[in-house]
Amino acid sequence: MKNKRFILASLIILLTGVIYISVQAQKKNAPQRANFSGQWKAKEAISIGGNIFCSYDAGDRMAAKSMKIVEQADFLTIENPDLDAASTKSREKLIFDGKTRQISLSKENRKAFSVHLSNGGQTMTIRSIAYFITGTPYKVNVKQQAYTDVTEVWNLSNDGKSIAVLAKAKSNIWKEERSWKTVFDKID
């Protein structure tokens, strides 16, 4: 009777160990979800495609041809590696909670934005309004407050090797909506 209990207990422990090891092995072999982290490069900055480059300071991510992105669970940071690393303008933190935040880029330029990440983590939507001072047409030395309202939809490829940014913008300077696409390729 003792032997039967001992053998039964040993089999249960052995079976539990085999199941545990097989589950752990499957987790390691499961493909990881691609994320936005990495070094990225495009032929032109996002803002060039819509001809809205003048809406942004040089340090803004919208004016960068290359980006270093580090994704965390609930936010990501974007750095422009072409700028001085000590520059506070070269880093932007995008939090995926949908709340509106503001960045003051200079005395006259600021940006309000919100970010949402899709449930699958492959698509990120950024809504932003860049406020800036610009010249008034046909009036010398007269400045006016301008804004550019932009929606960017970032689609990460399934293999994680490219990001297609579909953007549309409207401004108080021009009347029609502009839309364009910018593709960033992973370089690391």
SVG drawing of the C-alpha trace seen along z (x, -y; Angstrom):
<svg xmlns="http://www.w3.org/2000/svg" viewBox="-10 -97 35 99">
<polyline fill="none" stroke="black" stroke-width="0.4" points="0.0,0.0 2.9,-2.4 4.5,-1.6 1.4,-2.4 1.1,-5.8 4.8,-6.5 4.5,-5.6 1.3,-7.7 2.9,-10.7 6.0,-10.4 4.0,-10.2 2.0,-13.3 5.2,-15.2 6.8,-14.0 3.7,-14.8 3.5,-18.3 7.2,-18.9 6.7,-17.8 3.7,-20.0 5.5,-23.0 8.6,-22.6 6.5,-22.2 4.5,-25.4 7.7,-27.4 9.3,-26.2 6.2,-27.3 6.4,-30.8 10.0,-31.2 9.3,-30.0 6.2,-32.1 6.9,-35.1 7.3,-38.4 5.0,-41.3 7.0,-43.8 7.1,-47.2 8.2,-50.7 11.6,-50.5 14.7,-51.0 16.6,-53.4 14.5,-54.6 15.3,-56.6 13.2,-58.1 14.0,-60.0 12.3,-63.1 10.8,-64.3 7.1,-63.7 6.3,-67.4 8.0,-67.8 5.4,-65.5 2.5,-67.8 4.6,-71.0 4.1,-72.0 7.8,-72.0 7.6,-75.7 5.1,-74.8 7.9,-73.1 11.1,-74.0 14.3,-72.2 14.3,-69.9 10.7,-68.6 10.3,-65.0 8.1,-66.2 11.2,-67.8 13.5,-64.8 14.6,-62.4 15.8,-59.9 14.5,-58.8 15.5,-56.7 12.4,-55.2 12.2,-53.4 8.8,-51.8 7.7,-51.0 4.4,-49.4 2.4,-52.7 4.5,-55.2 7.4,-55.7 10.2,-58.3 11.4,-59.6 14.8,-61.2 16.3,-62.9 19.8,-61.3 21.0,-64.0 20.7,-66.7 22.8,-67.3 21.8,-64.7 21.8,-67.4 19.0,-69.3 15.7,-69.0 14.0,-69.8 15.3,-66.6 13.2,-64.2 9.5,-63.7 7.6,-61.4 4.3,-60.1 2.0,-58.5 -0.7,-56.2 -3.5,-57.4 -5.2,-59.7 -4.8,-62.7 -3.8,-66.1 -0.4,-67.3 1.6,-70.4 5.2,-71.1 6.5,-74.7 9.2,-74.6 10.1,-78.3 8.7,-81.6 6.2,-81.7 5.9,-78.0 4.0,-75.3 2.4,-72.0 -0.6,-70.3 -1.0,-66.5 -2.6,-63.3 -1.6,-59.7 -3.6,-56.4 -2.1,-52.9 -4.3,-50.2 -5.0,-47.1 -2.7,-45.0 0.1,-47.6 0.7,-47.8 -1.0,-51.2 -0.5,-54.5 -2.6,-57.6 -1.2,-61.1 -3.4,-64.1 -1.5,-67.4 -1.9,-71.1 1.3,-73.2 0.9,-76.9 3.4,-79.3 4.0,-82.9 4.3,-83.7 4.4,-86.7 1.3,-88.2 1.1,-88.2 1.5,-91.7 2.1,-93.4 5.7,-94.2 6.7,-93.2 3.2,-92.2 3.1,-88.8 0.1,-86.5 -0.7,-83.5 -0.9,-80.4 -1.7,-76.8 -1.5,-73.4 -3.8,-70.7 -2.3,-67.2 -3.5,-63.6 -0.8,-61.0 -1.6,-57.3 1.6,-55.2 1.3,-51.6 4.1,-49.3 4.7,-46.5 4.1,-42.9 7.8,-42.1 8.6,-45.3 11.0,-46.6 9.1,-49.7 6.6,-52.3 4.2,-54.0 3.0,-57.3 -0.2,-58.4 -0.8,-62.1 -3.4,-64.7 -3.2,-68.4 -5.3,-71.6 -4.2,-75.1 -5.6,-78.6 -3.0,-79.6 -4.4,-77.4 -7.9,-76.2 -7.7,-72.7 -6.8,-69.5 -3.5,-68.0 -2.6,-64.3 0.5,-62.3 2.5,-59.2 6.0,-59.0 7.8,-55.6 10.6,-55.0 12.8,-52.0 14.5,-50.3 18.3,-50.7 19.4,-48.6"/>
</svg>
